[in-house]
Amino acid sequence: MHELGLIEDWLKSVRASVAAVKEEGRVNKIYVKLGRDSEVKKDVLSFWFENLTKGTELEGVVLDVVLKDGKDILFDSLEVE
């Protein structure tokens, strides 16, 4: 479950960014760049994102994951309604 810890840490930074744009509207999409050599795989990231955001301000937000070279999980940007 090492992946879970990485995803939880990543979600903290996402939540901080969501809070910063809250007055602009509701976030409906989060863009992520995921390193192909990351310890977290795309399907695992999507699974945990969906499960960890249930009942939160991020429930129902679309996670758009693009694979890139490297090992990082990078929060790229938000789409706000």
Backbone hydrogen bonds in HBPLUS format (Angstrom, degrees):
<---DONOR---> <-ACCEPTOR-->    atom                        ^
c    i                          cat <-CA-CA->   ^        H-A-AA   ^      H-
h    n   atom  resd res      DA  || num        DHA   H-A  angle D-A-AA Bond
n    s   type  num  typ     dist DA aas  dist angle  dist       angle   num
A0004-LEU N   A0001-MET O   2.99 MM   3  5.26 125.9  2.29 103.1 116.2     1
A0006-LEU N   A0002-HIS O   3.25 MM   4  6.64 157.1  2.31 149.7 155.7     2
A0007-ILE N   A0003-GLU O   2.91 MM   4  6.17 159.5  1.95 155.6 161.4     3
A0008-GLU N   A0004-LEU O   2.85 MM   4  6.07 157.5  1.90 152.2 158.6     4
A0009-ASP N   A0005-GLY O   3.05 MM   4  6.24 160.0  2.09 146.7 151.4     5
A0010-TRP N   A0006-LEU O   2.99 MM   4  6.20 157.8  2.04 145.3 151.8     6
A0011-LEU N   A0007-ILE O   2.83 MM   4  6.04 154.6  1.89 149.6 156.6     7
A0012-LYS N   A0008-GLU O   3.22 MM   4  6.51 138.6  2.40 140.9 150.3     8
A0012-LYS N   A0009-ASP O   3.20 MM   3  5.31 131.3  2.45  96.9 109.2     9
A0014-VAL N   A0010-TRP O   3.17 MM   4  6.52 153.6  2.24 146.6 154.6    10
A0015-ARG N   A0011-LEU O   2.81 MM   4  6.00 164.7  1.83 153.0 156.6    11
A0016-ALA N   A0012-LYS O   3.08 MM   4  6.32 151.3  2.17 143.1 150.5    12
A0017-SER N   A0013-SER O   3.13 MM   4  6.36 153.6  2.20 142.7 149.1    13
A0018-VAL N   A0014-VAL O   2.88 MM   4  6.18 154.5  1.94 153.3 161.2    14
A0019-ALA N   A0015-ARG O   2.92 MM   4  6.11 158.3  1.97 148.0 153.3    15
A0020-ALA N   A0016-ALA O   3.15 MM   4  6.35 144.4  2.29 137.8 146.9    16
A0021-VAL N   A0018-VAL O   3.18 MM   3  5.44 141.4  2.34 103.1 113.2    17
A0022-LYS N   A0019-ALA O   3.40 MM   3  5.07 163.7  2.43  98.0 102.5    18
A0024-GLU N   A0021-VAL O   2.85 MM   3  5.38 147.2  1.96 117.1 127.4    19
A0025-GLY N   A0022-LYS O   3.28 MM   3  5.61 153.9  2.35 107.1 114.1    20
A0081-GLU N   A0026-ARG O   2.85 MM  55  5.49 169.4  1.86 155.0 155.0    21
A0028-ASN N   A0079-GLU O   2.82 MM  51  5.82 164.8  1.85 159.1 164.2    22
A0062-VAL N   A0028-ASN O   3.07 MM  34  6.14 169.8  2.08 133.9 131.3    23
A0079-GLU N   A0029-LYS O   2.81 MM  50  4.96 151.8  1.89 151.2 150.3    24
A0030-ILE N   A0062-VAL O   2.80 MM  32  6.21 157.3  1.85 167.3 175.2    25
A0064-ASP N   A0030-ILE O   2.81 MM  34  5.98 172.3  1.81 163.7 166.4    26
A0031-TYR N   A0077-SER O   2.83 MM  46  5.16 176.7  1.83 156.6 157.5    27
A0076-ASP N   A0031-TYR O   2.80 MM  45  5.25 157.5  1.85 147.5 149.1    28
A0077-SER N   A0031-TYR O   3.38 MM  46  5.16 152.5  2.46 121.0 127.1    29
A0032-VAL N   A0064-ASP O   2.83 MM  32  6.05 161.9  1.87 163.7 161.4    30
A0066-VAL N   A0032-VAL O   2.87 MM  34  6.19 162.7  1.90 158.0 163.0    31
A0033-LYS N   A0074-LEU O   2.83 MM  41  5.02 166.6  1.85 151.2 155.7    32
A0074-LEU N   A0033-LYS O   2.75 MM  41  5.02 174.6  1.76 162.6 161.0    33
A0034-LEU N   A0066-VAL O   2.86 MM  32  6.07 161.7  1.89 151.8 158.0    34
A0068-LYS N   A0034-LEU O   2.91 MM  34  5.86 150.2  2.00 140.6 140.9    35
A0035-GLY N   A0072-ASP O   2.70 MM  37  5.04 157.0  1.75 162.2 166.5    36
A0038-SER N   A0035-GLY O   2.97 MM   3  5.02 162.6  2.01 112.6 114.1    37
A0036-ARG N   A0068-LYS O   2.76 MM  32  5.88 150.0  1.84 171.1 175.0    38
A0037-ASP N   A0070-GLY O   2.82 MM  33  5.54 152.6  1.90 167.6 164.4    39
A0044-VAL N   A0041-LYS O   3.10 MM   3  5.28 119.1  2.49 101.8 116.9    40
A0045-LEU N   A0041-LYS O   2.89 MM   4  6.16 160.8  1.93 160.8 166.9    41
A0046-SER N   A0042-LYS O   3.00 MM   4  6.23 164.7  2.02 152.5 156.3    42
A0047-PHE N   A0043-ASP O   2.96 MM   4  6.07 157.2  2.01 140.4 147.0    43
A0048-TRP N   A0044-VAL O   2.98 MM   4  6.18 175.3  1.98 157.3 157.5    44
A0049-PHE N   A0045-LEU O   2.88 MM   4  5.93 154.8  1.94 148.1 156.1    45
A0050-GLU N   A0046-SER O   3.04 MM   4  6.16 168.8  2.05 149.4 152.1    46
A0051-ASN N   A0047-PHE O   3.07 MM   4  6.32 161.0  2.11 148.8 154.3    47
A0052-LEU N   A0048-TRP O   2.76 MM   4  5.73 162.9  1.79 152.3 156.8    48
A0053-THR N   A0049-PHE O   3.09 MM   4  5.99 132.2  2.33 143.5 152.9    49
A0056-THR N   A0053-THR O   3.05 MM   3  5.28 150.6  2.14 137.5 132.2    50
A0059-GLU N   A0056-THR O   3.13 MM   3  5.46 169.2  2.15 112.7 116.0    51
A0061-VAL N   A0058-LEU O   3.08 MM   3  5.46 165.2  2.10 132.0 133.6    52
